[in-house]
């Protein structure tokens, strides 16, 4: 009988012997083990007696000949989903700052998970949510998206009076005609009368006069000048 594909038959052997993992045979009549063919980079054969090699799936790679398995991209990285049959470790891309991936073999950018709202990371390649840190924004600031490493000022018409990551709140109705300065130590409010014809530069000078200790004062704008 002719030796089948995936096997080789030595002289006077009683039964065919399979090509080893990492090798294959795509034709019949092999008479020696050295006639089994090596799987090429980007491919593998996990079992003995294979008639062909399989391509590495996205998220894995095989960077040598005759491999029985592919190597998974490490934690903290991913591979693009179209990278099938990869032969390079460099096809594994590092998760960016504010993202992390706790699993091996990430096969798309979605394998990198965003840090939860109000947290951030300071380096790329995070391998767990533990890399996501908290660090409260100052009053008058908020985080504007998941995994935002910096705080952004409240937009016009909104305010924030506390340390933390709470979003800015809309100014209350009918309060746009007043300006309120809130002093943190101790907590008290100082209400400033705004003359109708007060020029912006003069207003700024008046505000600066109140900020004797700027590290202890926090502004909450709830009003604007008369139209």
C-alpha positions as CSV (number, residue, x, y, z in Angstrom):
1,X,0.0,0.0,0.0
2,X,1.1,3.6,-0.7
3,X,2.0,5.6,2.4
4,X,-0.8,8.2,2.9
5,X,-0.5,12.0,3.2
6,X,0.7,13.2,6.5
7,X,2.8,10.1,7.1
8,X,6.0,8.5,6.0
9,X,6.8,4.8,5.7
10,X,10.3,3.5,6.3
11,X,11.5,0.5,4.6
12,X,10.1,-2.7,6.1
13,X,7.9,-0.8,8.6
14,X,4.6,-2.5,9.5
15,X,2.6,0.8,9.6
16,X,2.9,4.4,8.5
17,X,4.5,6.9,11.0
18,X,3.0,10.4,11.2
19,X,4.9,13.6,10.5
20,X,5.6,15.4,13.8
21,X,3.7,18.6,14.9
22,X,5.2,21.6,13.1
23,X,5.6,19.4,10.0
24,X,3.2,18.2,7.3
25,X,3.1,16.0,4.2
26,X,0.8,16.9,1.4
27,X,1.6,14.0,-0.9
28,X,1.6,10.2,-0.6
29,X,4.5,7.8,-0.8
30,X,6.9,9.5,1.7
31,X,9.6,7.1,2.7
32,X,11.5,9.0,5.4
33,X,10.8,11.5,8.2
34,X,13.0,14.1,6.6
35,X,10.6,14.2,3.7
36,X,8.0,15.8,5.9
37,X,7.8,19.5,5.2
38,X,8.2,22.3,7.8
39,X,5.4,24.7,8.4
40,X,6.5,28.2,7.3
41,X,6.4,31.3,9.5
42,X,2.9,32.5,10.2
43,X,1.7,28.9,10.0
44,X,1.6,25.9,12.4
45,X,0.5,22.3,12.7
46,X,-0.6,21.4,16.2
47,X,-1.0,17.6,15.7
48,X,1.0,14.8,14.2
49,X,0.0,13.5,10.7
50,X,-1.1,16.8,9.3
51,X,-1.5,17.2,5.5
52,X,-1.2,21.0,5.7
53,X,-0.4,23.8,8.1
54,X,-2.9,26.2,9.6
55,X,-2.5,30.0,9.6
56,X,-2.1,31.7,12.9
57,X,-5.3,33.5,13.9
58,X,-5.4,37.2,14.5
59,X,-3.9,38.0,17.9
60,X,-1.2,35.3,17.5
61,X,2.0,34.9,15.4
62,X,4.6,32.3,14.5
63,X,8.0,33.8,13.8
64,X,9.9,30.6,12.8
65,X,9.7,27.4,10.8
66,X,8.3,24.1,12.0
67,X,6.2,25.5,14.9
68,X,3.5,23.4,16.5
69,X,1.7,26.5,17.9
70,X,1.4,30.2,17.5
71,X,2.4,32.7,20.2
72,X,-0.3,34.9,21.6
73,X,0.2,38.7,21.8
74,X,1.0,39.6,25.4
75,X,-1.3,41.3,27.8
76,X,-1.5,45.0,27.3
77,X,-1.4,44.6,23.6
78,X,-3.6,43.6,20.6
79,X,-3.4,42.7,16.9
80,X,-5.5,44.1,14.2
81,X,-8.3,41.7,13.2
82,X,-7.0,41.4,9.6
83,X,-3.6,40.2,10.6
84,X,-4.2,36.5,9.9
85,X,-1.1,34.4,9.4
86,X,1.2,36.8,11.2
87,X,4.9,36.0,11.4
88,X,6.0,39.0,13.4
89,X,5.8,39.9,17.1
90,X,5.7,43.5,16.0
91,X,2.2,43.0,14.7
92,X,1.2,43.1,18.3
93,X,0.4,46.7,19.1
94,X,0.6,48.2,22.5
95,X,-2.7,49.5,24.1
96,X,-2.5,53.3,24.3
97,X,-2.5,55.4,27.4
98,X,-5.9,55.2,29.3
99,X,-6.5,51.7,28.0
100,X,-5.6,48.2,29.3
101,X,-5.9,44.6,28.2
102,X,-5.8,41.9,30.8
103,X,-5.9,38.9,28.4
104,X,-3.5,37.2,26.0
105,X,-4.1,37.2,22.2
106,X,-6.2,40.4,21.8
107,X,-7.4,40.2,18.2
108,X,-8.7,43.7,17.7
109,X,-8.4,47.2,19.1
110,X,-11.5,46.5,21.2
111,X,-9.4,44.1,23.3
112,X,-8.0,47.3,24.9
113,X,-10.5,48.5,27.5
114,X,-11.0,52.1,28.5
115,X,-10.2,53.2,32.0
116,X,-13.5,53.8,33.9
117,X,-15.0,57.3,33.9
118,X,-13.0,59.6,36.1
119,X,-9.8,57.6,36.0
120,X,-6.7,57.7,33.8
121,X,-3.4,56.0,33.2
122,X,0.1,57.5,32.7
123,X,1.7,54.8,30.4
124,X,0.7,52.6,27.5
125,X,0.5,48.8,27.6
126,X,-1.7,48.5,30.7
127,X,-2.4,44.9,31.7
128,X,-5.1,45.5,34.3
129,X,-7.6,48.1,35.5
130,X,-5.1,48.7,38.4
131,X,-3.2,51.0,36.1
132,X,-6.2,53.4,36.0
133,X,-5.7,56.0,38.7
134,X,-7.9,58.6,40.3
135,X,-7.0,62.2,40.8
136,X,-9.8,64.6,41.4
137,X,-10.4,67.7,39.2
138,X,-10.5,71.1,40.9
139,X,-13.7,73.0,41.2
140,X,-14.6,74.5,37.9
141,X,-13.3,71.5,36.0
142,X,-14.6,68.1,34.9
143,X,-13.5,65.1,32.8
144,X,-15.0,65.2,29.4
145,X,-14.7,61.5,28.3
146,X,-13.7,58.0,29.6
147,X,-10.1,57.7,30.4
148,X,-9.4,61.4,30.1
149,X,-5.9,62.0,31.6
150,X,-6.6,65.8,32.1
151,X,-9.4,67.9,33.5
152,X,-11.2,70.4,31.3
153,X,-12.8,73.7,32.4
154,X,-16.6,73.9,32.6
155,X,-18.1,75.5,29.5
156,X,-20.0,78.7,29.6
157,X,-23.3,78.3,31.3
158,X,-22.1,75.4,33.6
159,X,-20.3,75.2,36.9
160,X,-18.7,72.8,39.3
161,X,-18.0,73.6,43.0
162,X,-16.4,70.4,44.3
163,X,-13.2,68.4,43.9
164,X,-13.8,65.2,42.1
165,X,-15.0,63.9,38.7
166,X,-18.6,64.9,38.7
167,X,-19.7,66.6,35.5
168,X,-20.3,70.3,35.4
169,X,-23.9,71.4,36.2
170,X,-26.0,73.9,34.3
171,X,-26.3,77.3,36.0
172,X,-29.7,77.7,37.8
173,X,-32.5,79.5,36.1
174,X,-32.7,83.3,36.6
175,X,-29.2,83.5,38.3
176,X,-27.2,84.9,35.4
177,X,-27.2,88.4,36.8
178,X,-25.0,87.6,39.8
179,X,-21.4,86.6,40.3
180,X,-20.7,84.5,43.4
181,X,-17.2,83.9,44.8
182,X,-17.0,80.9,47.1
183,X,-14.1,80.7,49.5
184,X,-13.1,77.2,50.7
185,X,-11.4,78.0,54.0
186,X,-13.7,78.9,55.7
187,X,-16.7,78.2,53.4
188,X,-18.5,81.5,52.9
189,X,-19.9,83.4,50.0
190,X,-19.1,87.0,49.0
191,X,-21.7,88.6,46.7
192,X,-20.4,91.4,44.4
193,X,-22.7,94.1,43.0
194,X,-22.1,94.5,39.3
195,X,-23.0,98.0,38.0
196,X,-24.8,98.0,34.7
197,X,-22.1,99.9,32.9
198,X,-19.1,98.3,34.6
199,X,-16.4,97.6,31.9
200,X,-14.9,94.1,31.7
201,X,-11.4,95.3,32.5
202,X,-12.7,97.1,35.6
203,X,-14.6,93.9,36.6
204,X,-11.4,91.8,36.3
205,X,-9.5,94.3,38.5
206,X,-12.2,94.0,41.1
207,X,-12.1,90.2,41.0
208,X,-8.3,90.2,41.4
209,X,-8.6,92.3,44.5
210,X,-10.7,89.5,46.1
211,X,-8.2,86.8,45.2
212,X,-5.8,87.6,48.0
213,X,-5.1,83.9,48.6
214,X,-5.8,82.2,45.2
215,X,-4.9,78.7,46.4
216,X,-7.8,78.9,48.8
217,X,-10.4,80.5,46.6
218,X,-12.6,78.8,44.0
219,X,-14.9,80.6,41.5
220,X,-18.4,79.6,40.6
221,X,-19.8,81.8,37.9
222,X,-23.6,81.9,38.1
223,X,-24.2,85.3,36.4
224,X,-23.1,87.6,33.7
225,X,-23.2,91.3,33.1
226,X,-26.5,93.0,32.2
227,X,-27.0,92.9,28.5
